[in-house]
Amino acid sequence: MTTPEDIATAHAAMAQVPLLARIDHETCRIERLGGLTNMVYRIEAPDGL
């Protein structure tokens, strides 16, 4: 399950990548994926970035 803290972490990481920083957070879908050692997220944006 993706928590609000997971989404905030993903948004902070996205802000560090120029291509991802321009994605509107309100229109993207973020899902935390399973991982034993790393935090992995799936990000879906309406414009396909």
C-alpha positions as CSV (number, residue, x, y, z in Angstrom):
1,M,0.0,0.0,0.0
2,T,1.3,3.4,-0.9
3,T,1.1,5.9,2.0
4,P,1.1,9.7,1.9
5,E,4.7,9.6,3.2
6,D,5.6,7.4,0.2
7,I,4.0,9.9,-2.2
8,A,5.8,12.8,-0.5
9,T,9.1,11.0,-0.8
10,A,8.5,10.3,-4.5
11,H,7.6,13.9,-5.2
12,A,10.9,15.0,-3.4
13,A,12.9,12.6,-5.6
14,M,11.1,13.7,-8.7
15,A,12.0,17.3,-8.0
16,Q,15.7,16.4,-8.3
17,V,15.3,15.1,-11.9
18,P,14.7,17.9,-14.4
19,L,12.5,15.8,-16.7
20,L,10.4,14.6,-13.8
21,A,10.3,17.9,-11.9
22,R,8.0,19.4,-14.6
23,I,5.3,16.8,-14.1
24,D,2.2,18.1,-12.3
25,H,1.9,16.2,-9.0
26,E,-1.8,16.5,-9.1
27,T,-2.2,14.6,-12.3
28,C,0.3,11.8,-11.8
29,R,-0.3,8.5,-10.2
30,I,2.4,7.1,-7.8
31,E,2.5,3.5,-6.5
32,R,5.2,2.1,-4.3
33,L,6.4,-1.2,-5.5
34,G,7.9,-4.0,-3.5
35,G,11.6,-4.1,-2.8
36,L,13.9,-5.6,-0.2
37,T,16.5,-2.9,0.0
38,N,15.5,0.0,-2.3
39,M,12.4,2.2,-2.5
40,V,10.9,1.7,-5.9
41,Y,8.0,3.7,-7.3
42,R,5.9,3.5,-10.4
43,I,4.9,6.9,-11.7
44,E,2.2,7.4,-14.3
45,A,1.7,10.8,-15.9
46,P,-1.1,11.7,-18.3
47,D,1.4,13.0,-20.9
48,G,3.4,9.8,-20.9
49,L,6.6,11.1,-19.4
